[in-house]
């Protein structure tokens, strides 16, 4: 699902693997996180996040191995999880 103006997926994946192995992606990620936190006036050294989960109704054709039982809802559906950096939810996290 690459955008049409990107190189072939194999080229992009090769760079991803190479940069991931030598630490480049971590350096880029840390730099962007620091810049984003400083832009909203937060301490760049103290990242914090919010974790949430959601039960999603699974299609009947999906096998049981990819689904799980949620005792709280008494359902046998999929769970999806999300982690959000706290500065991304400034208005609704209060």
C-alpha positions as CSV (number, residue, x, y, z in Angstrom):
1,X,0.0,0.0,0.0
2,X,2.8,2.4,-0.9
3,X,2.0,5.8,-2.5
4,X,2.6,5.9,-6.2
5,X,5.5,8.3,-6.0
6,X,7.6,6.0,-3.8
7,X,10.1,3.6,-5.2
8,X,9.2,-0.1,-5.5
9,X,8.3,-1.7,-2.1
10,X,11.5,-3.9,-2.3
11,X,13.7,-0.8,-2.4
12,X,11.8,0.9,0.4
13,X,12.0,-2.3,2.5
14,X,15.7,-2.8,1.9
15,X,16.4,0.8,3.2
16,X,14.1,0.1,6.2
17,X,16.0,-3.0,7.1
18,X,19.4,-1.4,6.5
19,X,18.5,1.7,8.6
20,X,16.8,-0.3,11.3
21,X,20.0,-2.5,11.6
22,X,22.4,0.4,12.0
23,X,20.1,2.5,14.3
24,X,19.2,5.2,11.8
25,X,15.4,4.7,12.3
26,X,15.8,5.0,16.1
27,X,17.8,8.3,15.7
28,X,15.1,9.7,13.3
29,X,12.3,8.6,15.6
30,X,13.9,10.1,18.7
31,X,14.7,13.3,17.0
32,X,11.1,13.7,15.7
33,X,9.6,12.9,19.1
34,X,11.9,15.4,20.8
35,X,11.0,18.1,18.3
36,X,7.2,17.3,18.6
37,X,7.3,17.4,22.4
38,X,9.3,20.7,22.5
39,X,6.8,22.2,20.0
40,X,4.0,21.8,22.5
41,X,6.1,22.9,25.5
42,X,6.7,19.5,27.0
43,X,9.9,18.0,28.4
44,X,11.5,16.0,25.6
45,X,13.2,13.5,28.0
46,X,9.9,12.3,29.6
47,X,7.8,10.6,27.0
48,X,4.4,9.4,28.3
49,X,1.6,7.6,26.5
50,X,-1.9,6.4,26.8
51,X,-2.8,2.7,26.1
52,X,-6.3,1.7,25.1
53,X,-7.9,-1.4,23.6
54,X,-11.1,-2.0,21.6
55,X,-13.1,-5.1,20.8
56,X,-13.9,-5.3,17.2
57,X,-16.5,-7.6,15.8
58,X,-14.8,-10.3,13.6
59,X,-16.2,-11.6,10.4
60,X,-17.6,-15.1,10.5
61,X,-15.2,-16.2,7.8
62,X,-12.2,-15.3,10.0
63,X,-10.7,-18.4,11.7
64,X,-10.8,-18.9,15.4
65,X,-7.0,-18.7,15.7
66,X,-7.0,-15.0,14.9
67,X,-9.8,-14.2,17.4
68,X,-9.8,-14.2,21.1
69,X,-12.4,-14.4,23.9
70,X,-13.2,-11.2,25.8
71,X,-14.8,-12.2,29.1
72,X,-15.9,-8.7,29.9
73,X,-18.1,-8.5,26.9
74,X,-18.8,-12.2,26.6
75,X,-17.7,-12.2,23.0
76,X,-15.2,-14.0,20.8
77,X,-13.9,-11.2,18.6
78,X,-10.7,-9.4,17.8
79,X,-8.9,-6.9,20.1
80,X,-7.0,-4.0,18.8
81,X,-4.7,-1.9,20.9
82,X,-3.3,1.6,20.4
83,X,-0.6,3.7,22.1
84,X,-0.9,7.4,21.8
85,X,1.7,10.0,22.9
86,X,0.0,12.3,25.5
87,X,0.7,15.5,23.6
88,X,-1.5,14.1,20.7
89,X,-4.6,14.1,22.9
90,X,-4.2,17.4,24.7
91,X,-7.9,18.4,24.6
92,X,-9.7,15.2,25.5
93,X,-7.3,13.6,28.0
94,X,-8.2,15.9,30.8
